[in-house]
């Protein structure tokens, strides 16, 4: 039986390996084609693929099993759950690949693009600019079509000039900036808070007005400390939670 072939990842040795592997495998699973096989390679083969120990691989698989993305059967193997619920925790643990993985596995619609004056809160991040490029996207569960979150990215104009909007439908902005545009991403700062759905969010996410949502702000910086992208995402409160993991080692 042919096994599913996951993507590769460059591991950051300063972060828990099991977490990075689980998020990479999660992104591969959620981004798979319907024609891809459901059976995963053995723990040993996956460990070799990612360059980690079998114990680390086992911990990563346990994370995906707990999330309901895979099921493990004695003597039969490990299988992707084809009907697994796409909604998942918003996990704040730090690598660019982890952020990319978190944003994968959904269909994306570009609602609008244009420019926005740098005023108010944006002025804190772009003090040297008069305006930034703005992209507004709606993400939905790729199986049910249910809206899950909508995002507004504010990007430096010189980077936006090199963005193909077709890539923004295929990939997260972080991946486009890093892997397509070639931006020098050094760090991403995340902030999550509870809010109530405003009229626009309620309409887009198909939730009642003033229902709970998660308000996420992510700021992407280069090595010089300049903000490259500021994104505000509103997640449905009934589909997402967030987890913060602190590595004390």
Residue pairs with C-beta under 8 A, 6 or more apart in sequence:
1 37
1 39
2 37
2 39
3 37
3 39
3 40
3 41
3 45
4 28
4 29
4 32
4 36
4 37
4 38
4 39
4 40
4 41
4 80
5 36
5 41
6 24
6 25
6 28
6 29
6 40
6 46
6 49
7 24
7 27
7 28
8 24
8 49
8 50
9 20
9 21
9 24
9 50
9 97
10 97
11 17
11 20
11 21
11 50
11 51
11 52
12 20
12 95
12 97
15 93
15 94
15 95
15 98
15 247
16 93
16 245
16 247
17 52
17 56
18 52
18 56
18 57
18 59
18 60
18 63
19 60
19 63
19 93
19 98
19 245
20 95
20 97
20 98
21 50
21 52
21 56
21 57
21 60
22 59
22 60
22 61
22 63
22 64
23 91
23 97
23 98
23 101
23 102
24 50
24 97
24 101
25 46
25 60
25 61
25 64
26 64
26 67
26 69
26 88
26 101
26 104
26 105
27 100
27 101
27 104
27 105
29 64
29 69
29 70
29 80
29 105
30 69
30 86
30 104
30 105
30 106
30 142
31 104
31 105
32 80
38 79
38 80
38 82
39 77
39 78
39 79
39 80
40 46
40 70
40 77
40 78
40 79
40 80
41 49
42 77
42 78
43 54
43 57
43 58
43 61
43 78
44 54
46 57
46 61
47 53
47 54
47 56
47 57
50 57
52 60
61 70
61 72
61 78
64 70
65 71
65 72
67 84
67 88
67 89
68 81
68 84
68 85
69 80
69 81
69 84
70 78
70 79
70 80
70 81
70 84
71 78
71 79
71 81
72 78
72 79
73 79
83 143
86 105
86 106
86 141
86 142
86 143
86 144
86 148
87 141
87 148
87 236
87 239
87 240
88 102
88 240
89 240
89 241
89 242
89 243
90 102
90 192
90 214
90 216
90 235
90 240
90 241
90 242
90 243
91 98
91 102
91 242
91 243
91 245
92 190
92 192
92 242
92 243
92 244
92 245
93 243
93 244
93 245
93 247
94 188
96 174
96 178
96 185
96 188
99 172
99 174
99 188
99 218
100 171
100 172
100 174
100 175
100 178
103 172
103 174
103 175
104 172
105 142
106 139
106 140
106 141
106 142
106 148
107 139
107 140
107 141
107 142
107 145
108 137
108 138
108 139
108 140
108 168
108 169
108 170
109 137
109 138
109 139
109 140
109 169
110 135
110 136
110 137
110 165
110 168
110 169
111 136
111 137
111 138
111 150
112 134
112 135
112 136
113 133
113 134
113 135
113 136
113 165
114 133
114 134
115 131
115 132
115 133
115 134
115 157
116 122
116 131
116 132
116 133
116 134
116 154
117 130
117 131
118 126
118 129
118 130
118 131
118 132
122 132
122 154
122 230
125 154
125 219
125 227
125 230
126 132
126 154
126 156
126 227
126 230
129 156
129 157
131 157
132 154
132 155
132 156
132 157
132 160
132 230
133 154
133 155
133 156
133 157
133 159
133 160
133 163
134 152
134 153
134 154
134 155
135 152
135 153
135 155
135 165
135 168
135 173
136 150
136 151
136 152
137 150
137 151
137 153
137 168
137 169
138 147
138 149
138 150
138 204
139 147
139 148
139 149
139 150
139 151
140 146
140 147
140 148
141 148
146 206
147 204
147 205
147 206
147 236
148 205
148 235
148 236
148 239
148 240
149 205
149 233
149 234
149 235
149 236
149 240
150 201
150 204
150 205
150 233
150 234
151 173
151 231
151 232
151 233
151 234
152 231
152 232
152 233
153 173
153 229
153 230
153 231
154 229
154 230
154 231
155 163
155 173
155 177
155 228
155 229
156 226
156 227
156 228
156 229
159 177
159 181
159 183
159 228
159 229
162 180
162 181
163 176
163 177
163 180
163 181
164 180
167 176
167 180
168 176
171 179
171 180
173 229
173 231
174 185
174 188
174 220
174 229
177 183
177 185
177 220
177 228
177 229
178 185
183 220
183 222
183 228
184 222
184 223
185 220
185 221
185 222
185 228
186 221
186 222
186 223
186 225
187 220
187 221
188 218
188 219
188 220
188 221
189 218
189 219
189 221
190 216
190 217
190 218
191 216
191 217
191 218
192 214
192 215
192 216
192 217
192 242
193 214
193 215
194 212
194 213
194 214
194 215
194 237
195 212
195 213
195 214
195 215
195 234
196 210
196 211
196 212
196 213
197 205
197 207
197 208
197 209
197 210
197 211
197 212
197 213
197 234
198 209
199 209
201 207
201 213
201 234
202 208
202 209
202 210
202 211
205 213
205 234
205 236
207 213
207 236
207 237
207 238
211 237
211 238
212 237
212 238
213 234
213 235
213 236
213 237
214 234
214 235
214 236
214 237
214 240
214 242
215 232
215 233
215 234
216 231
216 232
216 233
216 234
216 235
217 230
217 231
217 232
217 233
218 229
218 230
218 231
218 233
219 227
219 229
219 230
219 231
220 227
220 228
220 229
220 230
220 231
221 227
221 228
222 228
